[in-house]
């Protein structure tokens, strides 16, 4: 499993990227973040940190 960011809800704050222990979250051209699902270890740190709760587990 991995996590995914809903780009429509992302506010580009970067909180998720700062707490990711494997650095699999990157900033896109629009400032929003994207998770590399192949590198994600499903720790859930990003989802717990997101102030707008736009990160969910991919099932």
mmCIF file of the N, C-alpha and C atoms, coordinates in Angstrom:
data_MODEL
# 
_entry.id   MODEL 
# 
loop_
_atom_site.group_PDB 
_atom_site.id 
_atom_site.type_symbol 
_atom_site.label_atom_id 
_atom_site.label_alt_id 
_atom_site.label_comp_id 
_atom_site.label_asym_id 
_atom_site.label_entity_id 
_atom_site.label_seq_id 
_atom_site.pdbx_PDB_ins_code 
_atom_site.Cartn_x 
_atom_site.Cartn_y 
_atom_site.Cartn_z 
_atom_site.occupancy 
_atom_site.B_iso_or_equiv 
_atom_site.pdbx_formal_charge 
_atom_site.auth_seq_id 
_atom_site.auth_comp_id 
_atom_site.auth_asym_id 
_atom_site.auth_atom_id 
_atom_site.pdbx_PDB_model_num 
ATOM 1   N N  . UNK A 1 1  ? 0.833  -1.186 0.000   1.00 0.00 ? 1  UNK A N  1 
ATOM 2   C CA . UNK A 1 1  ? 0.000  0.000  0.000   1.00 0.00 ? 1  UNK A CA 1 
ATOM 3   C C  . UNK A 1 1  ? 0.875  1.247  0.000   1.00 0.00 ? 1  UNK A C  1 
ATOM 4   N N  . UNK A 1 2  ? 0.292  2.327  -0.411  1.00 0.00 ? 2  UNK A N  1 
ATOM 5   C CA . UNK A 1 2  ? 0.976  3.620  -0.440  1.00 0.00 ? 2  UNK A CA 1 
ATOM 6   C C  . UNK A 1 2  ? -0.052 4.707  -0.169  1.00 0.00 ? 2  UNK A C  1 
ATOM 7   N N  . UNK A 1 3  ? 0.417  5.931  -0.141  1.00 0.00 ? 3  UNK A N  1 
ATOM 8   C CA . UNK A 1 3  ? -0.463 7.075  0.059   1.00 0.00 ? 3  UNK A CA 1 
ATOM 9   C C  . UNK A 1 3  ? -0.487 7.940  -1.185  1.00 0.00 ? 3  UNK A C  1 
ATOM 10  N N  . UNK A 1 4  ? -1.568 8.703  -1.344  1.00 0.00 ? 4  UNK A N  1 
ATOM 11  C CA . UNK A 1 4  ? -1.744 9.576  -2.505  1.00 0.00 ? 4  UNK A CA 1 
ATOM 12  C C  . UNK A 1 4  ? -2.299 10.907 -2.026  1.00 0.00 ? 4  UNK A C  1 
ATOM 13  N N  . UNK A 1 5  ? -1.847 11.987 -2.670  1.00 0.00 ? 5  UNK A N  1 
ATOM 14  C CA . UNK A 1 5  ? -2.315 13.335 -2.356  1.00 0.00 ? 5  UNK A CA 1 
ATOM 15  C C  . UNK A 1 5  ? -3.390 13.738 -3.355  1.00 0.00 ? 5  UNK A C  1 
ATOM 16  N N  . UNK A 1 6  ? -4.511 14.209 -2.856  1.00 0.00 ? 6  UNK A N  1 
ATOM 17  C CA . UNK A 1 6  ? -5.566 14.727 -3.715  1.00 0.00 ? 6  UNK A CA 1 
ATOM 18  C C  . UNK A 1 6  ? -5.151 16.143 -4.102  1.00 0.00 ? 6  UNK A C  1 
ATOM 19  N N  . UNK A 1 7  ? -4.692 16.305 -5.337  1.00 0.00 ? 7  UNK A N  1 
ATOM 20  C CA . UNK A 1 7  ? -4.161 17.592 -5.807  1.00 0.00 ? 7  UNK A CA 1 
ATOM 21  C C  . UNK A 1 7  ? -5.193 18.712 -5.757  1.00 0.00 ? 7  UNK A C  1 
ATOM 22  N N  . UNK A 1 8  ? -6.461 18.380 -5.906  1.00 0.00 ? 8  UNK A N  1 
ATOM 23  C CA . UNK A 1 8  ? -7.509 19.405 -5.869  1.00 0.00 ? 8  UNK A CA 1 
ATOM 24  C C  . UNK A 1 8  ? -7.651 20.028 -4.485  1.00 0.00 ? 8  UNK A C  1 
ATOM 25  N N  . UNK A 1 9  ? -7.291 19.280 -3.458  1.00 0.00 ? 9  UNK A N  1 
ATOM 26  C CA . UNK A 1 9  ? -7.435 19.758 -2.086  1.00 0.00 ? 9  UNK A CA 1 
ATOM 27  C C  . UNK A 1 9  ? -6.130 20.245 -1.470  1.00 0.00 ? 9  UNK A C  1 
ATOM 28  N N  . UNK A 1 10 ? -5.006 19.903 -2.077  1.00 0.00 ? 10 UNK A N  1 
ATOM 29  C CA . UNK A 1 10 ? -3.686 20.275 -1.548  1.00 0.00 ? 10 UNK A CA 1 
ATOM 30  C C  . UNK A 1 10 ? -3.527 21.792 -1.529  1.00 0.00 ? 10 UNK A C  1 
ATOM 31  N N  . UNK A 1 11 ? -3.025 22.324 -0.412  1.00 0.00 ? 11 UNK A N  1 
ATOM 32  C CA . UNK A 1 11 ? -2.816 23.771 -0.286  1.00 0.00 ? 11 UNK A CA 1 
ATOM 33  C C  . UNK A 1 11 ? -1.340 24.148 -0.445  1.00 0.00 ? 11 UNK A C  1 
ATOM 34  N N  . UNK A 1 12 ? -0.519 23.209 -0.849  1.00 0.00 ? 12 UNK A N  1 
ATOM 35  C CA . UNK A 1 12 ? 0.905  23.442 -1.132  1.00 0.00 ? 12 UNK A CA 1 
ATOM 36  C C  . UNK A 1 12 ? 1.691  23.947 0.071   1.00 0.00 ? 12 UNK A C  1 
ATOM 37  N N  . UNK A 1 13 ? 1.374  23.477 1.257   1.00 0.00 ? 13 UNK A N  1 
ATOM 38  C CA . UNK A 1 13 ? 2.065  23.945 2.459   1.00 0.00 ? 13 UNK A CA 1 
ATOM 39  C C  . UNK A 1 13 ? 3.415  23.249 2.667   1.00 0.00 ? 13 UNK A C  1 
ATOM 40  N N  . UNK A 1 14 ? 3.555  22.031 2.137   1.00 0.00 ? 14 UNK A N  1 
ATOM 41  C CA . UNK A 1 14 ? 4.812  21.307 2.252   1.00 0.00 ? 14 UNK A CA 1 
ATOM 42  C C  . UNK A 1 14 ? 5.004  20.530 3.536   1.00 0.00 ? 14 UNK A C  1 
ATOM 43  N N  . UNK A 1 15 ? 4.016  20.522 4.406   1.00 0.00 ? 15 UNK A N  1 
ATOM 44  C CA . UNK A 1 15 ? 4.144  19.819 5.680   1.00 0.00 ? 15 UNK A CA 1 
ATOM 45  C C  . UNK A 1 15 ? 4.414  18.331 5.480   1.00 0.00 ? 15 UNK A C  1 
ATOM 46  N N  . UNK A 1 16 ? 3.752  17.742 4.516   1.00 0.00 ? 16 UNK A N  1 
ATOM 47  C CA . UNK A 1 16 ? 3.916  16.309 4.248   1.00 0.00 ? 16 UNK A CA 1 
ATOM 48  C C  . UNK A 1 16 ? 5.340  15.988 3.803   1.00 0.00 ? 16 UNK A C  1 
ATOM 49  N N  . UNK A 1 17 ? 5.871  16.823 2.933   1.00 0.00 ? 17 UNK A N  1 
ATOM 50  C CA . UNK A 1 17 ? 7.228  16.613 2.407   1.00 0.00 ? 17 UNK A CA 1 
ATOM 51  C C  . UNK A 1 17 ? 8.260  16.698 3.530   1.00 0.00 ? 17 UNK A C  1 
ATOM 52  N N  . UNK A 1 18 ? 8.045  17.595 4.466   1.00 0.00 ? 18 UNK A N  1 
ATOM 53  C CA . UNK A 1 18 ? 8.987  17.784 5.566   1.00 0.00 ? 18 UNK A CA 1 
ATOM 54  C C  . UNK A 1 18 ? 9.055  16.592 6.507   1.00 0.00 ? 18 UNK A C  1 
ATOM 55  N N  . UNK A 1 19 ? 7.960  15.856 6.672   1.00 0.00 ? 19 UNK A N  1 
ATOM 56  C CA . UNK A 1 19 ? 7.956  14.748 7.625   1.00 0.00 ? 19 UNK A CA 1 
ATOM 57  C C  . UNK A 1 19 ? 8.182  13.374 6.989   1.00 0.00 ? 19 UNK A C  1 
ATOM 58  N N  . UNK A 1 20 ? 8.249  13.299 5.681   1.00 0.00 ? 20 UNK A N  1 
ATOM 59  C CA . UNK A 1 20 ? 8.412  12.001 5.020   1.00 0.00 ? 20 UNK A CA 1 
ATOM 60  C C  . UNK A 1 20 ? 9.796  11.423 5.317   1.00 0.00 ? 20 UNK A C  1 
ATOM 61  N N  . UNK A 1 21 ? 9.871  10.264 5.971   1.00 0.00 ? 21 UNK A N  1 
ATOM 62  C CA . UNK A 1 21 ? 11.170 9.695  6.343   1.00 0.00 ? 21 UNK A CA 1 
ATOM 63  C C  . UNK A 1 21 ? 11.953 9.106  5.164   1.00 0.00 ? 21 UNK A C  1 
ATOM 64  N N  . UNK A 1 22 ? 11.298 8.874  4.042   1.00 0.00 ? 22 UNK A N  1 
ATOM 65  C CA . UNK A 1 22 ? 11.993 8.296  2.886   1.00 0.00 ? 22 UNK A CA 1 
ATOM 66  C C  . UNK A 1 22 ? 12.082 9.272  1.717   1.00 0.00 ? 22 UNK A C  1 
ATOM 67  N N  . UNK A 1 23 ? 11.702 10.509 1.940   1.00 0.00 ? 23 UNK A N  1 
ATOM 68  C CA . UNK A 1 23 ? 11.795 11.583 0.929   1.00 0.00 ? 23 UNK A CA 1 
ATOM 69  C C  . UNK A 1 23 ? 11.155 11.211 -0.406  1.00 0.00 ? 23 UNK A C  1 
ATOM 70  N N  . UNK A 1 24 ? 9.965  10.633 -0.352  1.00 0.00 ? 24 UNK A N  1 
ATOM 71  C CA . UNK A 1 24 ? 9.278  10.236 -1.584  1.00 0.00 ? 24 UNK A CA 1 
ATOM 72  C C  . UNK A 1 24 ? 8.222  11.250 -2.020  1.00 0.00 ? 24 UNK A C  1 
ATOM 73  N N  . UNK A 1 25 ? 8.192  12.413 -1.381  1.00 0.00 ? 25 UNK A N  1 
ATOM 74  C CA . UNK A 1 25 ? 7.241  13.464 -1.734  1.00 0.00 ? 25 UNK A CA 1 
ATOM 75  C C  . UNK A 1 25 ? 8.012  14.615 -2.366  1.00 0.00 ? 25 UNK A C  1 
ATOM 76  N N  . UNK A 1 26 ? 7.530  15.058 -3.514  1.00 0.00 ? 26 UNK A N  1 
ATOM 77  C CA . UNK A 1 26 ? 8.224  16.130 -4.217  1.00 0.00 ? 26 UNK A CA 1 
ATOM 78  C C  . UNK A 1 26 ? 7.264  17.260 -4.572  1.00 0.00 ? 26 UNK A C  1 
ATOM 79  N N  . UNK A 1 27 ? 7.833  18.443 -4.718  1.00 0.00 ? 27 UNK A N  1 
ATOM 80  C CA . UNK A 1 27 ? 7.055  19.619 -5.091  1.00 0.00 ? 27 UNK A CA 1 
ATOM 81  C C  . UNK A 1 27 ? 6.895  19.668 -6.609  1.00 0.00 ? 27 UNK A C  1 
ATOM 82  N N  . UNK A 1 28 ? 5.693  19.937 -7.062  1.00 0.00 ? 28 UNK A N  1 
ATOM 83  C CA . UNK A 1 28 ? 5.390  20.052 -8.476  1.00 0.00 ? 28 UNK A CA 1 
ATOM 84  C C  . UNK A 1 28 ? 5.496  21.514 -8.914  1.00 0.00 ? 28 UNK A C  1 
ATOM 85  N N  . UNK A 1 29 ? 5.368  21.773 -10.191 1.00 0.00 ? 29 UNK A N  1 
ATOM 86  C CA . UNK A 1 29 ? 5.498  23.133 -10.738 1.00 0.00 ? 29 UNK A CA 1 
ATOM 87  C C  . UNK A 1 29 ? 4.516  24.115 -10.104 1.00 0.00 ? 29 UNK A C  1 
ATOM 88  N N  . UNK A 1 30 ? 3.341  23.614 -9.707  1.00 0.00 ? 30 UNK A N  1 
ATOM 89  C CA . UNK A 1 30 ? 2.326  24.490 -9.115  1.00 0.00 ? 30 UNK A CA 1 
ATOM 90  C C  . UNK A 1 30 ? 2.477  24.636 -7.600  1.00 0.00 ? 30 UNK A C  1 
ATOM 91  N N  . UNK A 1 31 ? 3.516  24.042 -7.032  1.00 0.00 ? 31 UNK A N  1 
ATOM 92  C CA . UNK A 1 31 ? 3.762  24.140 -5.597  1.00 0.00 ? 31 UNK A CA 1 
ATOM 93  C C  . UNK A 1 31 ? 3.134  23.022 -4.793  1.00 0.00 ? 31 UNK A C  1 
ATOM 94  N N  . UNK A 1 32 ? 2.202  22.308 -5.392  1.00 0.00 ? 32 UNK A N  1 
ATOM 95  C CA . UNK A 1 32 ? 1.559  21.202 -4.700  1.00 0.00 ? 32 UNK A CA 1 
ATOM 96  C C  . UNK A 1 32 ? 2.519  20.018 -4.664  1.00 0.00 ? 32 UNK A C  1 
ATOM 97  N N  . UNK A 1 33 ? 2.242  19.068 -3.799  1.00 0.00 ? 33 UNK A N  1 
ATOM 98  C CA . UNK A 1 33 ? 3.129  17.926 -3.630  1.00 0.00 ? 33 UNK A CA 1 
ATOM 99  C C  . UNK A 1 33 ? 2.556  16.670 -4.275  1.00 0.00 ? 33 UNK A C  1 
ATOM 100 N N  . UNK A 1 34 ? 3.468  15.754 -4.613  1.00 0.00 ? 34 UNK A N  1 
ATOM 101 C CA . UNK A 1 34 ? 3.087  14.471 -5.195  1.00 0.00 ? 34 UNK A CA 1 
ATOM 102 C C  . UNK A 1 34 ? 3.923  13.389 -4.522  1.00 0.00 ? 34 UNK A C  1 
ATOM 103 N N  . UNK A 1 35 ? 3.291  12.252 -4.250  1.00 0.00 ? 35 UNK A N  1 
ATOM 104 C CA . UNK A 1 35 ? 3.970  11.130 -3.615  1.00 0.00 ? 35 UNK A CA 1 
ATOM 105 C C  . UNK A 1 35 ? 4.370  10.121 -4.679  1.00 0.00 ? 35 UNK A C  1 
ATOM 106 N N  . UNK A 1 36 ? 5.627  9.679  -4.635  1.00 0.00 ? 36 UNK A N  1 
ATOM 107 C CA . UNK A 1 36 ? 6.080  8.592  -5.499  1.00 0.00 ? 36 UNK A CA 1 
ATOM 108 C C  . UNK A 1 36 ? 5.604  7.302  -4.833  1.00 0.00 ? 36 UNK A C  1 
ATOM 109 N N  . UNK A 1 37 ? 4.515  6.755  -5.328  1.00 0.00 ? 37 UNK A N  1 
ATOM 110 C CA . UNK A 1 37 ? 3.876  5.607  -4.689  1.00 0.00 ? 37 UNK A CA 1 
ATOM 111 C C  . UNK A 1 37 ? 4.756  4.363  -4.676  1.00 0.00 ? 37 UNK A C  1 
ATOM 112 N N  . UNK A 1 38 ? 5.705  4.272  -5.583  1.00 0.00 ? 38 UNK A N  1 
ATOM 113 C CA . UNK A 1 38 ? 6.617  3.124  -5.609  1.00 0.00 ? 38 UNK A CA 1 
ATOM 114 C C  . UNK A 1 38 ? 7.636  3.195  -4.478  1.00 0.00 ? 38 UNK A C  1 
ATOM 115 N N  . UNK A 1 39 ? 7.948  4.411  -4.044  1.00 0.00 ? 39 UNK A N  1 
ATOM 116 C CA . UNK A 1 39 ? 8.928  4.612  -2.975  1.00 0.00 ? 39 UNK A CA 1 
ATOM 117 C C  . UNK A 1 39 ? 8.282  4.716  -1.590  1.00 0.00 ? 39 UNK A C  1 
ATOM 118 N N  . UNK A 1 40 ? 6.990  4.987  -1.539  1.00 0.00 ? 40 UNK A N  1 
ATOM 119 C CA . UNK A 1 40 ? 6.266  5.163  -0.278  1.00 0.00 ? 40 UNK A CA 1 
ATOM 120 C C  . UNK A 1 40 ? 6.284  3.877  0.542   1.00 0.00 ? 40 UNK A C  1 
ATOM 121 N N  . UNK A 1 41 ? 6.574  4.008  1.839   1.00 0.00 ? 41 UNK A N  1 
ATOM 122 C CA . UNK A 1 41 ? 6.599  2.853  2.740   1.00 0.00 ? 41 UNK A CA 1 
ATOM 123 C C  . UNK A 1 41 ? 5.320  2.728  3.566   1.00 0.00 ? 41 UNK A C  1 
ATOM 124 N N  . UNK A 1 42 ? 4.340  3.570  3.282   1.00 0.00 ? 42 UNK A N  1 
ATOM 125 C CA . UNK A 1 42 ? 3.040  3.544  3.963   1.00 0.00 ? 42 UNK A CA 1 
ATOM 126 C C  . UNK A 1 42 ? 3.130  3.780  5.463   1.00 0.00 ? 42 UNK A C  1 
ATOM 127 N N  . UNK A 1 43 ? 4.050  4.640  5.881   1.00 0.00 ? 43 UNK A N  1 
ATOM 128 C CA . UNK A 1 43 ? 4.180  4.908  7.315   1.00 0.00 ? 43 UNK A CA 1 
ATOM 129 C C  . UNK A 1 43 ? 3.046  5.782  7.841   1.00 0.00 ? 43 UNK A C  1 
ATOM 130 N N  . UNK A 1 44 ? 2.454  6.592  6.955   1.00 0.00 ? 44 UNK A N  1 
ATOM 131 C CA . UNK A 1 44 ? 1.334  7.439  7.354   1.00 0.00 ? 44 UNK A CA 1 
ATOM 132 C C  . UNK A 1 44 ? 1.715  8.774  7.951   1.00 0.00 ? 44 UNK A C  1 
ATOM 133 N N  . UNK A 1 45 ? 2.999  9.088  8.029   1.00 0.00 ? 45 UNK A N  1 
ATOM 134 C CA . UNK A 1 45 ? 3.436  10.363 8.604   1.00 0.00 ? 45 UNK A CA 1 
ATOM 135 C C  . UNK A 1 45 ? 2.853  11.551 7.854   1.00 0.00 ? 45 UNK A C  1 
ATOM 136 N N  . UNK A 1 46 ? 2.834  11.464 6.537   1.00 0.00 ? 46 UNK A N  1 
ATOM 137 C CA . UNK A 1 46 ? 2.327  12.572 5.723   1.00 0.00 ? 46 UNK A CA 1 
ATOM 138 C C  . UNK A 1 46 ? 0.847  12.825 5.981   1.00 0.00 ? 46 UNK A C  1 
ATOM 139 N N  . UNK A 1 47 ? 0.076  11.767 6.017   1.00 0.00 ? 47 UNK A N  1 
ATOM 140 C CA . UNK A 1 47 ? -1.363 11.905 6.239   1.00 0.00 ? 47 UNK A CA 1 
ATOM 141 C C  . UNK A 1 47 ? -1.654 12.493 7.619   1.00 0.00 ? 47 UNK A C  1 
ATOM 142 N N  . UNK A 1 48 ? -0.875 12.083 8.605   1.00 0.00 ? 48 UNK A N  1 
ATOM 143 C CA . UNK A 1 48 ? -1.073 12.595 9.962   1.00 0.00 ? 48 UNK A CA 1 
ATOM 144 C C  . UNK A 1 48 ? -0.717 14.070 10.061  1.00 0.00 ? 48 UNK A C  1 
ATOM 145 N N  . UNK A 1 49 ? 0.218  14.540 9.249   1.00 0.00 ? 49 UNK A N  1 
ATOM 146 C CA . UNK A 1 49 ? 0.701  15.921 9.298   1.00 0.00 ? 49 UNK A CA 1 
ATOM 147 C C  . UNK A 1 49 ? -0.124 16.888 8.460   1.00 0.00 ? 49 UNK A C  1 
ATOM 148 N N  . UNK A 1 50 ? -0.835 16.394 7.448   1.00 0.00 ? 50 UNK A N  1 
ATOM 149 C CA . UNK A 1 50 ? -1.559 17.254 6.503   1.00 0.00 ? 50 UNK A CA 1 
ATOM 150 C C  . UNK A 1 50 ? -2.670 18.039 7.200   1.00 0.00 ? 50 UNK A C  1 
ATOM 151 N N  . UNK A 1 51 ? -2.604 19.386 7.150   1.00 0.00 ? 51 UNK A N  1 
ATOM 152 C CA . UNK A 1 51 ? -3.617 20.197 7.844   1.00 0.00 ? 51 UNK A CA 1 
ATOM 153 C C  . UNK A 1 51 ? -4.990 20.184 7.169   1.00 0.00 ? 51 UNK A C  1 
ATOM 154 N N  . UNK A 1 52 ? -5.069 19.786 5.904   1.00 0.00 ? 52 UNK A N  1 
ATOM 155 C CA . UNK A 1 52 ? -6.366 19.759 5.211   1.00 0.00 ? 52 UNK A CA 1 
ATOM 156 C C  . UNK A 1 52 ? -6.833 18.328 4.918   1.00 0.00 ? 52 UNK A C  1 
ATOM 157 N N  . UNK A 1 53 ? -6.094 17.347 5.444   1.00 0.00 ? 53 UNK A N  1 
ATOM 158 C CA . UNK A 1 53 ? -6.454 15.931 5.321   1.00 0.00 ? 53 UNK A CA 1 
ATOM 159 C C  . UNK A 1 53 ? -6.713 15.509 3.885   1.00 0.00 ? 53 UNK A C  1 
ATOM 160 N N  . UNK A 1 54 ? -5.807 15.895 2.970   1.00 0.00 ? 54 UNK A N  1 
ATOM 161 C CA . UNK A 1 54 ? -5.986 15.545 1.563   1.00 0.00 ? 54 UNK A CA 1 
ATOM 162 C C  . UNK A 1 54 ? -5.144 14.346 1.131   1.00 0.00 ? 54 UNK A C  1 
ATOM 163 N N  . UNK A 1 55 ? -4.566 13.645 2.090   1.00 0.00 ? 55 UNK A N  1 
ATOM 164 C CA . UNK A 1 55 ? -3.737 12.479 1.787   1.00 0.00 ? 55 UNK A CA 1 
ATOM 165 C C  . UNK A 1 55 ? -4.450 11.233 2.286   1.00 0.00 ? 55 UNK A C  1 
ATOM 166 N N  . UNK A 1 56 ? -4.576 10.257 1.378   1.00 0.00 ? 56 UNK A N  1 
ATOM 167 C CA . UNK A 1 56 ? -5.266 9.027  1.741   1.00 0.00 ? 56 UNK A CA 1 
ATOM 168 C C  . UNK A 1 56 ? -4.482 7.811  1.268   1.00 0.00 ? 56 UNK A C  1 
ATOM 169 N N  . UNK A 1 57 ? -4.769 6.697  1.880   1.00 0.00 ? 57 UNK A N  1 
ATOM 170 C CA . UNK A 1 57 ? -4.114 5.446  1.527   1.00 0.00 ? 57 UNK A CA 1 
ATOM 171 C C  . UNK A 1 57 ? -4.690 4.891  0.238   1.00 0.00 ? 57 UNK A C  1 
ATOM 172 N N  . UNK A 1 58 ? -3.817 4.446  -0.649  1.00 0.00 ? 58 UNK A N  1 
ATOM 173 C CA . UNK A 1 58 ? -4.235 3.815  -1.908  1.00 0.00 ? 58 UNK A CA 1 
ATOM 174 C C  . UNK A 1 58 ? -4.522 2.361  -1.595  1.00 0.00 ? 58 UNK A C  1 
ATOM 175 N N  . UNK A 1 59 ? -5.697 1.892  -2.023  1.00 0.00 ? 59 UNK A N  1 
ATOM 176 C CA . UNK A 1 59 ? -6.064 0.501  -1.706  1.00 0.00 ? 59 UNK A CA 1 
ATOM 177 C C  . UNK A 1 59 ? -6.031 -0.361 -2.934  1.00 0.00 ? 59 UNK A C  1 
# 
